[in-house]
Amino acid sequence: MTDTAIVDTSRLGGRQKGKRNRPKGRAVDPAALAEVRALLGESPRRRDLLIEHLHKVQDRFGHISAAHIAALAQEMRLAMTEVYEVATFYHHFDVVKEGETAPPPVTVRVCETLSCQMAGADALRHALEGLDGADVRVIGAPCIGRCEHAPAAVVGRCTIDEATPQKIAEALAQKRVEAPVPDVIGYAAYRASGGYRTLGECIAGTRSRDDVIATMENSALRGLGGAGFPTGRKWKIVRAEPAPRLMAVNIDEGEPGTFKDRYYLERDPHRFLEGMLIAAWATDVADIYIYLRDEYAGCRESLTREIAALEADPPYPLPTIHLRRGAGAYICGEESAMIESIEGKRGMPRLRPPYVAQVGLFGRPTLEHNMETLLWVRDILEKGAEWFAGQGRNGRKGLRSFSVSGR
């Protein structure tokens, strides 16, 4: 004889009175949600803009509270864990948990790496210990890219070259916390001196894509971000991949002692932008993403202004240009980590293969370049491949820039 078991299934399905129909989670504070919505305004809520939106919160409040993490997650339809893990990955986001004290409104960062160490960064930071308090905090920082002016410090976003306790105290007293904006060759002046003429010859058909790529190959220009991959060969590889193709420009030079990209950005940004647009034309790129390190706040202001001037009065049809802001992560100097960051994620390097040229930004074939590589493109096309290849010593071909600092 078989025993019969009776199972009560009445509680297995359907919503029961007083029970949740969604997972437990932090309740979103209405005030924090209103603040986040006001900061984001009409900006899209796309996943790849998470870091940009985190910057808006950090810039406005000087930190990112747990309530703002929850509000931003709801507004962007992301899990709170996703927002939290991205925010805590980057050094320039001050995430404040419940019950923790928010940092003071002004942060003084003293560069602690190589050139600044040699110039007395430790003694400078020790001399500034008395400034720590309710209104100011003093912390050490990785290289801020002002190595030729060591020791260097930053008050808020205001860079202090050849920093001394007196200079920093004066900046605090005068409330100088915004970055000085460099005086660059502007859009009108650049065009008046022949700028964007070479790009125009490309678009008009005076120069063909095949001829331009061949010139780049014959010039022996290699990537100047570290890997040294031949530029013309890279253009040819990306152009052969299926559309749509994208472009990513890496200006996250965080290597201690390196500031060459900043040097050119502070003087002649359109020479780099023209080279970038020529590369985009040669490879038929749809969108360009420029990734600029957060430490270069002054360059960000001038570059934003000059890109706006270019787009307001374009000499020729342009691809869409997106300027993205780093958040203080050395690893994002690596190309695939930078791409992850542009996508709004933690800057974690990807495994290869597939390579960025095949599966890069947003899963599309991506032409990735260092800023200085693109700086030379206009000169090579105007002066010829032989001119560039004829430079160099000891069997090396071409030109490249070196950052010199120290004593």
N, C-alpha and C positions, 0 to 999 in steps of 0.2 A: 504494500500500500504506500502511495507517494504522499508525503506531507505537502500541504498547500500553504504558501506564504503570501500574506496580503501586504502590499506595499502602498502606502499613502502617497499618491503623486500630485496631490492638490497644490503642493507648495513648489513644484518644479517649474512651472511656467506662469507667465503673466506677471504684471506689476502688483505688488502687494501694498496695501495701505501703509503709509509711513516709511516705506523702504526706498532706497536710492535706485535710480535706473541708470546711473553713471558712476564711474570710479570715484573714490574719494580724492580730494585734492584741495589745495589752498583756495579759500574763497577770495575772489578778486575784490580789492578795495575800490569802491566807486570813485573816490577822489584820485587815486593813483591812475585808474583807467582814464579818467578825464584828462589828467596831465599828459599821459602818453598819447592820447588821441590829438590833443592840441599840438604837441611837439611834432607828430608825424604829419599832421595836416592832410593834404591831398596826395602825399607820397604813396606809391604802391606798397602793399603789405607782403611783397614777395619774399620768399625764404632767403634769396641771395642778398637782400638788403638788411639782414639782421644786424650785421656789424655797423652799418651806417646808422641804423636806428638806435643801437646801443650808444653810439657816440653822441647822439642828440640828448639822450638822458644824462650821460656822464657830463657833457658840457653844461647842461642847464642846472643840474643839482650838485655837481662836484663828486657824485658817487652814484651807484645804482643800488637801490634798496631792494629788499625781498619783495615788497609790494609792487615795485615797478617791474621786476622780473615776471611776476605773475600776470600783471596787466599787459605787458608786452607779449607774453606768450598767448594770452587770449586774443589780443588784437591781431596777431599774425597767424593764429590758428596753429600754433606749435606747442609741443609738450614743454612744460616748464623745465624739465631736465635738459632739453636741447638748448634752450636759451641760457640756462645756468652754466652748462659745460662750455659754451662758447664764451660767455662773459668772463668766466674765471680762467680761461686759457690765456688771455691777453693781459699784459702787464699794465696797460693804461686804463683799464676798467677797475674801479674800486667797488667791488661788490660787498654790500653791508648786509649781513644776516640779521634776523630779528634779535633784538637785545644787544646788538653791537653798536658802538659809537661811530658815527660818521667821521671821516677824516676832516681836518681843518680845511677851510675854503681855499687856501693857497698851498701848493706843494713846491718846494725847492728841490730840484734834482741835481745832484752833483755827479758828473761823469766819473766813473771809476776805472775805465779801461786804458790800458797801454799808454798812449801819449799823455793823457791827463794824470795818470799815476806818476809818470816821470816828471811832470810839471808841478806836483805837489797836491794832488787831489785829496789824499788822506789828511794832510794838515788843514786843508780848506774845510773839509767836512767836520773835522774836530773843532775848528774855530767857530763853526755855525751851530754847534750843539745848543747854545743858549737861545736860539731862535725858536726851538720847538715849543709849541704851546697850543692854546685854543685856536689861534688864527693861522698858524704856519706849522708845517711839518717839513723836516729835512730828511731826504732819503738818498741813498746811492742809486745810480742808474747805469745801465749798459751804455755803450758808445752812442752818443747823440749826433755824431757826424760833423763835429766842429773841431777836429783834431789839430788843425793848424793854429787854433786859438786857445790851446790848452794852458791852464785848466779851464774847462768849460762847465757852465751850469745853466739851468733853466729855471726861471721864476714864473710859475704858471706855464705859459707858452713863450715867454720872453727869454730869448737866449742872451747869456752874459758871457762875452768873450774875455779871455785873460782874467777870469773871475777872481775877485778878492772878497773878503767879508764886507768891506766898505761898499763895493759896487752892488752886492746883493742887498745889503741893508738899504741903499738908496733906491733900488728898484722897488723894494717892498714899501718904503715910505711914500714913494710917488705913485704907487699902485700900477706900476708898469708890468702887466701880466700877459699882454698880448704880443704875439711875435712881430718883429719888424718885417715889413714887406720889402723885398729887394727891388731895386730900380733896374728893371730889365729892358731890353730892346723890345718895344711894344709892337703890336701887329701892324700899325700904319707905317712905322719906321722900317720894319722888316720888309714889307712889300715894296716900299719906296726904293730900297736898295737892291731890288731884284729877287726878293724872297717869293717863293711859291711859283716862280717862273718855270723851274724844272719840273715841278709837279704838273703844271699846265701843259708842258710838252708831252708828258706821259699821257694825260687824259685826252689831249687833242689827237693823239696817234703819231706825233712826230717821233716818239720813241715807242717801240713795241715792248710788250711784256717779255718776250723771249730775249730781245736785245738787252733790256735792263738786267734781267737775271744773269745773262751771260757776262755782262760787265761786272756784276757783283762777284761772280765766280772767279773771273780773271783778276780781280783786284786783290784776292787773298784775304779779304776782310773776314775775320772770325768773330764769334760772339765774345764780347768784352765783359761778360758778367762772371766768367770763371771757367766755363766748360770749353770754350774755344772752338765750337762747332762751326764749320764754314758757312757763312751767311747765305751765299748764293745757292748752295746745295739745300739749305733749309727751306728757302723760298720755293725751290723746285719741288721738294717733297710735299710741302703743304699744299701747293697749287694743284698737285695731282690727286689730292684727297677730295672726296665728294663734298659739295656745298650743303648747307651753309658753313663757311669757315669763319673762325674768330681770331682775334689777335689780343695778346696780353703783353703789356710792357711792364717790366720789373724795375721799379725805382725804390727798392727796399734795401738799400745798401747799408746793412748793419754790421759788416765786418769791421772790427776795431782798426782804426787808422785810415779808413776809406771815406772819402768825401768828394770824389771826382764828379759824380752825377749832380750833386748839389751845386758844385762850382759852376757847371754849365747852365743849370736851371736858373741860377741867380743872375745870369747874364744874357743868354740868348736862347730862350725856350723854343722859339719858332723854328730854329734850325733843326732841333730834335723833332718837333711836330711835323715839319715837312718831310723829313726822312721817314717818319712813322707812316704818314699818309701815302708816300710812294711805295713803301713795303706793302701796305694794305691794298693798294691798287694792283701791284704786281701779282699778288696772290688772291685777288678778288675776295677780300674780307668784307663781311657784312657789318660787324660791330667791333670796336676797339675798347679794351679795358686797360686803363693806366692805373697801376697800383703804386701809390706813393706812401713812403713811411710816415708815420704820424709825427715823428720828431721834426719833420720839415714843414712846420706849420706856415712859416712865411712863404715858402715856395708853393704851398698849396693855395694860398690866397692869390699869388701872382699867376699861377698856372690856371686856376679857375677863371680869373679875369681874362687872360689871353685866349683861352679856349672859347669863352663866351664871345669875345670880339671876333674871333675867326668864324664862329657859327652864325653870328649876326650879319656878317658881310662876307660870305664864303666866296673865294675866287673861282671855285668849281664845286660841283656836287661832292658832298662829304659823307663818309660812313658815320654812323652814330658813335660818339666818343663818350665813354663813361669814365669819370675820375673817381677811383675808389681809395679809401683812406685806411692805411694799416692801423694797428692798435698796439704796437710794441711787442713783436715776437720775432726774434732773430731768425728762427727757422723759416720764416716766410720769404727769405732771400732765395730759397730753393724753389725751382719753378713750379713743381706740382703742389708744394705746400702753399705757395702764393695763389694758385688756382683754387685750392680748397677754401682759402680765405676769401677770395672774390665771390665764391659761391655762398658765403655767409657761414662757413663752418670753422672748426678748429684748423689751424694751419699744420696739418699732418701730411708728410710726404706720401705719395702714392707708390705702390709697387709697379715695376716695369718688367716686361711689356704689359699693356700697350703703352706706347710713347705719346707724349703730349701732342705731337704733330698729327697723330692718328685719332686719339681719344683724349681730348683736353678739357677745356672749359665747357661746362654744361654738356659734356659728352661729345663735343664737336671737334673736328680737326682744328688745332690752334697753333698759330705762329707766335712763339714766345721770344721776346728779345729784351736784352738789357738796354737801358736808355742810351748809353754811350755808343753802342753799336749803330743805332739809328742816327746818331748825330753826324756820323761820317758819310751817310748815304748821298746827300746833296753834293758834297765836295767830290766824291768819287765819280758821280755822273757828270759833273761839270768839268772836272779836270782830267778824267780818264782813269781807267783801271791801272794803266802803267804808272801813273803818278803815284797812286797809293802803294802799289806793289813795290815800287822803287825805293820806298822809305825803309828804314830799319837797319839793323847792324847784326853782324855775326850770323848771317844766313837767315835772319828773321825778316818777314815782310810786313809792311804796313806800320801804322801809327797807333799808339794807345796812350792813355793818360795814367799818370802815377800820382797818388796822394802822398805828399811829403810833409812830415811833421816830426816833432821830437827835438833833440838838442845835440 
